[in-house]
Amino acid sequence: MINNKLFFKLLVFSVFAIVVISGCTKDEDDYIPPHQPIITENPDSCLGDVTVTFQYYHNGHYSAAPSGTKVRLFQNYDDLVNDIPLYRFEVAGTNYIIYFGYLNPGDYYVLAYARIGMSDYEGVNSIMIVQNQHVEVLVTMEKIITE
């Protein structure tokens, strides 16, 4: 038979281990859902579609966004501030135009950012989606100045 001190120590250790292990599980708040599929048809003519072109400004010149530019589309300003994108993309090769498909009418925000050389660039633009209209938006990334 084990003595009371050993039993108490095993009991405390077991409770501690259970608390630590249960605290290490992934929190539901950390879950990032996959973005919704892009809608490529507008059968009821109630949606609007958008194409976004990306470029960056450096030393007085505009250039196409480089491969690796990260792009996010947000459904509203609060989602932009809280970094909850509707879509996430990464520009590949020389494809600096993204078609987001058909969206519900409303105000959206698009954010693009890239590391070019040793500098970070970022651009944000608002988009107003109107029923049954195609919208083309240009986002110009500029160098982020940090002090």
N, C-alpha and C positions, 0 to 999 in steps of 0.2 A: 504494500500500500504506500502511495506517495504522500509525503508530508504536506502540511497545509501551506507552507511558504512556497514550495515548488509548484504546487497546484495554483496558487494565487499568481505567481510569476507567469506560468503558462497561459492562464486566463487573460492577464493583462496584455501579454505579447500577442495572443490570438485576436483580441479586440483591436489592438493597435494595427495589426496586419490587415484586418478586414477594412478598417477605416482608410488606411493608405491605399489599398488596392481599389476600393470603391471610388476614391477620390481621383484616381488616375484614368477613369473612363472618359471618353470623349463627350463633351457637353453638347447638348442639342443646339445651343446658340452658336457653336462653331461650324455648323453644317452650312455648306454653300451649295444651293441647289443648281443643277445644270440649267443653262439658259434655255428659253423656249425655242422651238424650231422656227426658222424664218418662214413667214407666210409669203408664198410667191404668186398667189392668185387673189383676186378681189371680185368674187362672183356677185356680191350684192352692191358693189360700188360704194360701200360705206367707209372704206379705209383709204389711207393715203400712203404712198411709198416714198422712200428716200434713198438717195445715193450720196455718199460722203467721200470727198477727195481730201487727201492729207498732203501737206507740204511743211517744210520748215524754213525759217528765215535765219541766215547767218552771213555776217560780213556784207550786208547790203544786197544779198542775193536770195532768191527763192529757189528751193530745190525740192524734188519729190521726196516724200518720206522714205527713210531707209528701211531695208528689211529688218524685222524685229521690232518695229514700232508697235506698241500696244494700244489698242483702241477699245473703249468701253462706251456703251450707249445706256443712258439712264432715263427712266420714265418720268422723273421730276427732279426738282432742285434738291429736295431732302435726300433722295437716293444718291445724288451726286455728292452731297456733303458727307453722307454716311457710307459711301463707297459700296452701294448695293446696285450693281449693274444689271440691266435687262439682258445685254449681250456683251461678250468678251471676244475679241479677236486679236490676232497678231499678224501684222503685214508680212507677207512672204515675198521674197524676190523684188521685182519691180512693180508689183501690184499694189498701188497706193490709192486704189479706189475700192470702197466697200459698199455693196448693196445690202441694205438692211431689210429689204422687202416691204411688205405692207404692215402698217401699224395703225392703231386706233388714233383718231384725231386728238390732238393735244400738244402740249409743250414738252419737248424732250431735250436732253443735253448729251453732247458727245465730247469725250475726253480722249486726247491722244498724247502719248508720252514716249520718249525714246532717249537712249544714251547714244550720243554721237561723239566719237573720240572720248575725251575725258569730261564732257559736259552733258548735262541733262536738259532736255527740251520738253515743253509741255504746251498744249493748246486746248482750249475749251470753246465750244460754240453752242448756242441754243438752236433748236429746230422746232418749227411750228408745222405739225402735220395737219393738213386740211383734207377733208373728205374728197376722194376721187381725184386727187392731184399728185403729180410727181414733184418732189422737192430735191434740188441739188444743193449741197452745202459744202463749203470749203473751210477746212480747219487748218490754221497756220500755227505750227509750234514755234515757240520762241525760247531762247536760252533762259534757264532759270538762274537768276542771280542770287547767290547765297552769300551772306556776310559773316 
